[in-house]
Amino acid sequence: MSLADSDRELVVEELGREPTPAEAALFENLWSEHCAYRSSRPLLSAFSSEGEQVVVGPGDDAAVVALPDQETGENSGTYVTMGIESHNHPSYVDPFDGAATGVGGIVRDTLSMGAYPIALADSLYFGSFDREHSKYLLEGVVEGISHYGNCIGVPTVAGSADFHPDYEGNPLVNVACVGLTDEDRLVTAVAQEPGNKLVLVGNATGRDGLGGASFASEDLAEDAETEDRPAVQVGDPYAEKLLIEANEVLVDEGLLESARDLGAAGLGGASSELVAKGGLGAHIELERVHQREPNMNALEILLAESQERMCYEVTPENVDRVREIAERFDLGCSIIGEVTDGSYTCTFEGETVVDVDAEFLGEGAPMNDLPATEPDTPETDLPEVPLETALETVLSSPNTASKRWIYRQYDHEVGVRTSVGPGDDAAIVAVREADTGVAISSGAAPNWTSTAPYEGARAVALENATNVAAKGATPLAAVDCLNGGNPEKPDVYGGFRGIVDGLAEMCETLSTPVVGGNVSLYNDSVAGPIPPTPTLAVVGTKAGYDAPPLSVEPEGELVLVGDRVLASGEARLGGSEYLARFDGSDRFPALPEEPAALIETLAAVADDDSTLAVHDVSHGGLAVSLAEMVTGDAGLAVSLPGDDPAGELFHEQPGRALIQTDDPEAVREAFEDVAPVVSLGRATDDGRLTIDVGDEHLAVDAATIGDWRATIERGLD
């Protein structure tokens, strides 16, 4: 770790002296890209984060959003927390521990708001599936997430998995968490009053994870898997489970004034940010921190990112009770200092090793003004492929194939709240406290955003909102995880700026505030930069917990809503899995003209009694969505009205949905002046998918479809 010369000059000017080694290391980590968002913060003002439902917006450990009363629409008094974080570099170096501690970190962000975690969503991105290294990373990451999530008893209910050659040297692991709290239980990371004690509760501090924040702010080197291993934290989910339950008791008894989990930059990051948010200072005695390794020095204690630790602000009269609760749950507890109205100071064995202004430490990093170049618009180069070959190839792609191998390793039913689990368009968890179903969708689309960053990011936002609406829920709020390569490269920064603006524009159009998030840059390696990847996690709400299924029943008419190609005849295949498989290029599809009205109408129609099944249409196009709706008991006989089979079956315009209904006229009336509605055919009882388009006729049974879509299982056997 070393502080950049330009940053050192600013620190020296502020302090009036050279920084101590501990101060220099603290500034180096807290002023890193990972913590200070030096290259991204100037762009983030594009997001709209306000709304009547927003209780706590960006800047805290997690956002807090009020659930609406399902009858009146007013604040129900029940809150959900939303957070998302990346653990990309650690998951490349050590897939199991990197992914596991990513889960642990976002769960503790939830705890620090006084909330109980009720659901997780994982969005994962790897190199080409035919590479052995990609499979090694996939297996390790999924094992880490499942081990940690299953052990702590928080269900992983939603997510996504994508494979793209540009992730080969730098996979992405993005994890979101939804928690549950209310107005009386809410805690924030804003220190309240001088004289209150700072109490460290949880695991003992070791040397693991040293310099993790600065490590996450650098390109991955060729030898990262060996040289950067000490920067990766080691998780203990059983200690985290104890911490979850202890935190619940502390919140129930009203013992916490403020809270911050220990993540990036360890104790130094958590404690300094806590007091800075309250415009206060602190005095910390580092030797009081309970430790698990001998002879740790001040810098190690200050910056180690050992897991399963929380920093609490507690009034003096409540300290003994907090210690009693920690001991009851077999957790370590140290009274490490107190809140002051002065500077942020840390001493070690009587010597002052840190004495700085907390606000300057947290907010003093200068922002970067980086050049950006706009991406080129792709030329049109469409391959000619036999339609049956195209269907099998696209359905067999790991991007559109079944992700059952992944989500079956997760306990998605623990907590008995899961009404709709993974494998559907969106998950639904029951919040019985407000008689509300909370729908969750999370993911991105690297093919889209590598082809057209701005339009692709708009499409990502619309796709996640469509997933939620397909289950009858209305989008409430979102959090984002913005992943990019080295921002010092103008073309990379131009792509990153495009995904920020695109995501912000569509979320505002949909009246879905982006209430928090995470930025991960320098996802670059010897293999090159990753595609710009805007993971979005959207939460929606509905009355009750039931939702229309994805699979069709043996009888009923099938209609397609929102498809501009079948309405206009102009197909654009840019960003599609079809072109990714067959080496072509094209412009990105045009999006619906009235996306907000489309989402609102789709949610209402999905909840109608005459609706039998709903499935969104996106990745892989109409062909994949039709195949996913077929089962051994129910098939589909479909006829498309156009004369461009490849374009109609494989373009990936989001904002579309297939609806099986007993009342197609009611669907047409609902979408009148909102989006086109096309009748496609009827469900059958033969378990076959038949498609007539132009002069082509395709027929395939459910068993063959299932075999084609078992790519991941076959590849990992």
N, C-alpha and C positions, 0 to 999 in steps of 0.2 A: 504494500500500500504506500502511495506517495501522493502528496498534495501537488497539483499542477502549479507551475510557477506563477501564472496570472492569478490564480485563486489565493496563493500564499501572499501575494502582494496586497490583496484586498483584506485578508485576515490581519496581516501585520499593521495595516493602516487603521483598522478598527480597534485592535487590541493595544496599539502603541508599543508593541514588542513582538519578538518572535514567538510563535506558538510552541507550547510544550509538545513532546511526542504524542501524548494522548490527545491533545487538542487537534493537532494536525491530522491524526488518523480519524478523529470524529468528524472534522470538517470534510475530509476526503470522502467519507462514506455518506454523510448527510447532504453533501453537495454533489453527489454522483447523479448521473442521469436517472438511476433507479429510484432514488428518493426525491430529488428536487425537480424532476421533469424539465430539465433545462432546455431541451430541444422541442418539447411538445406543449408545454404550458402556454406559450403564445398562441397556439392553435385551438386550445380547449375552450376558449370563450365562445366558440361557435355553437356549443351545446346549450340547449335550454333545459334548466334544471329545476324550474319552479312550477308549482301547481298547488291547488288546494289540498291535495293528498300528501304533499311532501312535508314531512315533519323535520327531518334532518337530511340535508343535501350533501353535496360533495365536500370532502375535507376531513371527515371523521373516519373511524375505522370501518364503518359500514353506514349505508344510508338507512333511513327509517321512513316508511310510507304507511299512511293510515288506510285500512280497508274500509270501503264504503258499506254502509248499511244497505242490504239488498232491497229493502222496501222504500226507504226514503232517499237513498243516495248520499246521506250525510255521513260524517265521520262516525264510525261504529265504536271508536275507543279501543279497538284492537289494531295493533301495528304489526307489520312485517318488516324485517331488516333485509337488506340486499347488499351483497358484496361479491367481488370477483377479484382474483389475483392470478398472476402467472408464476410458474416455477420452471422456466424454460431451460436456462443454462444448467441448473442443478440436475434436471432430469436427463440431460445428455450425459453428464459426467457419471451420475449414479441413478439410473432410471427408477429403481425401487424407492430409495430414500428421498430422491428429488421430488417424485410425485406424492409420496406419502406426506412429507412435510408441507407440501403445497396445500393439501387438504387440512392439515392441522392448523396452518396459519390462517386460512379463511374462516375456519370454525372459531378460532379465538377472536378474530375481528368481530364476529357475531356476538360472542360472550361479552365483549367490552361495551356493547350497547345495552346490556341488561337483557339480552334475548336468549332464547333456547333454540338451538339449531334444529330445523325440522326437515331440511332437504338439501341435497347437493346436486350439482350438474357439472359434468366434465366435458370439455371440448378439447380434442386431442388432434395433433397434426404431425404426421411422420413423412419420411421420404418414400420413394416408390416401394410398393408392397413386395415386389419381387426381389428386393435387396435383403440379404440376411441381416444386415445391421438394423434395418428398419423393423424387422420382425423382433429382433432382440430388444430394441427400445420399446416397442409396443407391448410385448409380454411383461417387461419389467415395470413399465408405467402402470398398466392395468392392475398388475399384482399389488403395486404400492398403494394405489387408490382404493382397491377393494379391501386390502388388509386394514388400512387405517380407518376407512369409513365403516366397515363392518364391525371392527373392534369398538369403536366409540358409539355405535348404535345410531348413526345418522344415515338415512337412506339416500343412495345416489339414484335419482329418478329420471334424469334427463341428460342430454348432452349430444355430442357429435364426434365423428372420427373421420378425418380426411387424409388422403395420401397424395403427395405431390413431390416431384423430384427435387424441388428447391428447398425442401425441409431436410434433406439427407444429412447435412452437417449441423443442423440446428432444429431439433423438434420443438414443438410448442405444447405446453401443458397448462391449460387455463381452467380454473376451478371456481365455480360460483356457489354461494351458500345463501339460503333463505332461512331466517330465524323468526321467532314469534315473541312479541312482548306487548306491553300496553303502556298507557300514559303514566301510570303510577310506578312502573318498573323501569322506565327509561333511564339509562345512564349515558353520559357522553365522555369524550376525552378532553374536556375543558376543566383544568384545575380551578378549584373554587376559592380557597382561602389560605393565606399564610398561617402557619402554625399547624396545619394538618400534616399527618404523617404519610410518608411514601412507604408502602408495604409491598414486598415482592413475594408472590405466592406461586408455588409450582415446583417443577423439577430443579435440581441443583444445576449450577452453571459450570459448563466444561469449556473445552477449547474448540468444539466443533462449530463450523459456520463462520469462522473468523474472516472478516472482509467480504461477506456474502453480498452486500449491497454494491461494493465496487466491482466485484466479480461479475455481477449481473449487468454491469454497465460497460462491458468490454466485448469485443468480438471474440468468439471461441477460437482458440488456437488449435493447431493440429494435435498437440499433446495434452489437450484439456482433460481428457479422461483420467490421466494420471497426475498431472501437475496441479490441477484445481480441485482435487478430491477433498482437501481440508476445508474448502469454502462451502461444502455441502453439509447441511444439518442432518442429524440423526434423530428420527422420531420415536416416540414411545406412546402409542395410542392408548394404552391402559392408564398411563398417567394423565393423558388428555381427558379420558372419560371421567376420572376422579375430579379433574379441574372443572369440567362441565357441571358436574353435580354440586361441587363446592360453590361455584359461581352462582348457581341457582339459589342456594341457601343464603349466600351473602346478599343477593338482590332482594329475595323475599323479606329478609330482616331489615332492609334499608340501611345497610352498613357502608355502602360505597358512595363517595362524593363524586368520583370520576374514575375512569379506568382506561388502560391502554395495554394491548397485548404486545409482547416482545417479539418482533419480527426483524425486519431489515435494520441493521446497525444496533441490534440488541438492546441492552439496558440504556445505553446512551441515546439511542434513537427514541425509544418509548418515553423515557422520563423527561427528556428535554422538550419533545413535542407536546407532552401533556401540560407542562407548566407554561410553555410559550403560548398555547391556545388561550390560556387564562390571563395572559399578560403578566405572568409572575415568574419567579425563579425557584431555585431549589438548592439545598445543600445535601449531598449524598456522601456517605462514608462507604467506600467500595469494599473495604475489608469485611463489612457486615453481611455482604451477599453470601448466601450459602453456596458452597462450591463442591464439586465432585472430583476435582483434580488438584493435586498438591502444587504449591509454589506458583500459583497464578499471579501475574502482575496486573497492574492497574488497567493497562490497555486491553488485556485479554478479558478481564471482568467486564469492562465497559462495552466492548464491541462483540463479544461472542454471541452467536445467534442460536444458542442452545434452545431447544423447543420446550413447549408446554409450560410457559411462564407468563404471568400477568403482573402488571404494576398497578396498584390501587392507591387512590388517595382516600385516607380514612381519618376521621376526627380522632383526637387523642383518646377520648372516652370509649371508642369502639375498637381500639387496637387489640385489646385482650380477647374480645369476642371473635374477631377475625382470626387470631392465632388459634383459638380453640377449634374453630370450624376447619381450618387448614389441617390441624393435627387429627381431627376426626376422620378426614379423608386421606390421611397419610401423605400429606403434601408438605413440602418445605415452606417455611415462612420466615422472612427476615424484615425487620423494620430498618430500612436502609437510609432513611433521612427524612426531611420534611420540606414542605412548600414554604418558600420565602417570598418577600417582596423585593428581592435583590437580583443578583445575577445567578446563572446556573453554575454551581461549583461542585466539584468532586474532589474528595481527599482520599488518600491511601496511606494508611499507617501514619497519619499526622501531617503528611505533605500534600499541598494543594497541587493537583495534576491537571485540573480543568477549572477555568474561571472566565466565562464568556457570557455575553448576553444571549439568552435563550432564543429570542426572536430573530436575532442576526444569524444564529446557528441554523435555525430552521428555514428562514426566508431570505437570507442574504445572498444566496447563490445567484450570480448573474445569469440571465437568460441568453440562449444562443440565437443569433440571427443568421440563419443558414440559407444558402441559395437552393432553389428548387427548380427542376425542369419538369414540364408537363409530359406525360407519357404519350407515345405515338398511338394513333388510331389504327387498329389492325386492318390489313388488306383482306379482301374476301377471297378465300381459297378453299372451296368445298370439295371434299373427296366424294367419289362415287363408290358406294358400298352396297352389296346385296342386302335387302331389308332384313331378311332372316338372320344373316350374319351380324348385322348391326344390332338387332334386338338381343341376341345372345351375348354379344360382346359388352354392350352397355349394362345389361342386367348382371353380368359377371364381374364388372369392375369393382374393385374393393371400395370405391367411393359410394357406389349405389347398392352394393351387396348388403346383405343382412349384417347388422352389428350385434347379433345375438351372442356371439362368442364373448364380446366385451361385457355387455350389461348383465349377462347371466352370472357373472362373477361378483356382482354387487348385490347386497341385500337391499332391495328397493321397497320392502314391505315393513321393515322394522319401524316401530313407532305407531303402527296401525293408522296412519293418515293417508296412505297412498291409494287413491281411487283409480287413477290411470297411470300405469308405470311406463318404463322405457320401452322403446320400440314403436310408439305411437307418434303422432305429430307433436304433441306436447304432453307433459305429465300433468296430473292434477292431484294436489294434496288437500285433504279436508281440514279446514280451520273451523272446527265445531263451535269455538268460542264466538264466532261471528256468523255461523251458518253460511259459510262462504267456501266455495271451491277456488283454490289458487292454482292457476295454470302456469307452467314453467316451460320455456323453450330457450335453448342456448346453442349458438353455433355461428359459423361464418362459411364462406365459400371461396377457397383460394383460387379456383378456376375463374370465378367471376372477377375478383378484385385484381388478379394478375392481368386479366384482359382489359379491364376498364375500372381503375380504382374508385373513381367517384360514383359512376353508375352502379358498379358492383356493390359498393357499400350501401347505397340506397336500397339495392335489391336485398341485401342481407337483412336490413331492418324490416323491410316489408315481408320477407320470408318468415322471420321469427314472429311477427305480428299475425301473419296468416296461420301459422301453426297454432297459436293460442286461440284465434277466432274459430278455427276448425273444430275445437272442442267446446264451442259455445261461450267462450270467455272474452271479455273486453280488455285490451291492454291497459295496464295501470301505470307502470314505470319500467325503466330499464337501467342496467349497468353495463359498461363496456370494458373490454380488455383489448387495447389497441397495440398490436404487435407489428414491429417493422424491423428493417435491417439497420445498417449503419447510416445515421441521418446526415453524416458529413459528406455523403455521396449525393449530389444534386438530384439524380434520377430516383434514388431511393427515397429521399425526403419529399420529392414531388409526389410520388405514389402514396406516401404516408399522409401528406396533406390532403390528397384526394379522398382517402378513406375517412378521414376526420370530417371533412365537409359533407361528404355524401351521407354518412351515418347521421350527422347532426340535422341535415336538411329533412331527411325522411322521418326521423323521430319527431321533429317539430310538426311536420305535416300530419302525422298520426296522433298529435297531442299526447305523446308519450314522453314525459320528462326523463332525461338521462341523469339519474340522481347520484351516480358515483362510478368509480371504475379504477382502472389501472393502465399504466403505459409500460410497455416493454420494448426498448429499442436495442440496437447493437446485436440483433439476432442475425449475425453474419459470421461466416466461417470460411475456411479455405474452399469450400464448395460454393460460396457465393451467398448473397442475401436471400432471406425468405421472401415469399410473396407478401405484400401488405395484407395483414390479416386482422380484420375488425370483429373479434368475437363479441356478440351481443347476447345478453341474457335478459329476456323479457318476462315479466310477471303480469298475468291478467287475472281477473276475478269474474265469478259467476255465482248465481244463486244455486245452492246445492252442490253436489259433488258428482252427479252423473254426467256422462257425455256420450255423444254418438260414437259408435265404433268406427275403426278404420276399414274393416273388412265388410264386404257386402253380404246381404242376405239373399236367399235364392230367388226372390221376386222383388220387382220394383224397377222404376225407370232411372236411368243414369243421365245426369246433365253435367256439363262443364261450364263454370262461370269464370269470367275474367280473362279469357284467352283472346288476345288481340290478333293473333295470327289467323285463327279460324274465322275471326270477324273481318279481317282486312286482306288476308291472303299473303301478307309480307312476313316471311320467316327470317329471323336472325338467329344464328346458331352460336354466336360469340360466347365464350365462357362455358360451353356445354361439355358434358362428359363425352358426347359423341365425337366432337372435334379433338378432345384430348386423347381419345383412343385411336383416332384415325388421322392424326396429324393434319388438321386443317385450321383455318382461321376465318373470322367473320366479325362483324360489329355486334355489340351487346344488344339484347332485345330491348325494345321500348317498354316502359312500365305503364301500368294503368293510369288513366287520366285523373281518376278520383279515388286514390288509395284509401283515404280515411273513411269515406262512405262505403267503400267495398268491405273493409274490415268490420265496420259496425253492422252492415247488413248480413255478412257471413256469420257473425256471432249469433245474430237473432235467428237466422234460418237454421243454423246447426241445432239450436235449442227447440225448434218447432216439433210438435208431436208427429208430423208427417215425415220427418227426416229419419231415414234408416241408417245411413252411413255418410261420413264426410272424410275426405283425405285431400291434403294440399298437394299441389303439383309444382315441383321445382327441380331438384337435382335428378338428372337423367331424363327429365321431361315427362310427357304424358305417358310414354310407353312404360316407364318404371312405376309410376303411380298406379296405372291400371293393373299391372302385374302384382303389385303389393296388396291390392284389394281382393284378389282372387284367393279362395281357399279350396280345400278338397271337397267341400260341400256346396260351394256357390261359385259360379263363374260369371263371365261377362261376354256379351256379344255386342261388339261396338262397330259403328260405321262412321268414318270421318268424312266430312263433306268436301275437303280440299283435294288438290292434285299434286301436292308436294309432300310425299310420304315422310322423307327424312326430316324436313323442316317441321312438319306438324307433330310428329311423334317425339322428336328429340330436342326441340328448342326449350330453353329453361327460363322463360319469363316467369318471375314470381308473381304473387297476387292472384293465383288461380286455385280453384278447388273443384274436385269431383264430388257431386252430391247424389246419393241414391235417395229417391223420394217416392212417396205415394201420391204426391200432388205437384207435378212439374209446373202446372200453371201458376201455383202460388209462388214457386221459386222465381219464375219469370216476372211476376208482378212485383215481387220484393226487390229485384235487381233492375227494374225498369229505370232508365236514366242514370244507373250506377255503373253497370258493367254488362257486357254481352253474355247471353246464356245460349248454349248450343246443346241440343239433345243428341246424345251419342248412341243410345241403345238401351238394352235391358239386362238385368241380372238373369242368370240361368241356374239350374240345379245340377249341372254336369261337371263343375270344377274345372272348366276350361276358359281360356282367354282367346277369343277370336276377334281379329281386327281386319276390317275392310277399309282400304284407303287407296283412292285412285284405282289402278289396275291390280293392286297388290292384295293378297289375302294371307294373313298370318294366323296360325292356330297353335296353341301350346297349352299343355295341361298344368295343373297346380304343382304336381310332383316334379316336373321338369323345371318349372320356374324356381322351386325351392332348391333344386340341385344347382342350377346356375348361380343362385344368390348365396350359396354356401362357400364362397371364395375364401373368406377369412378362416373359417374352420378347417378347410382343406389345406390352406397354406401353412397352418400352424400345427398340424398333426405330426 
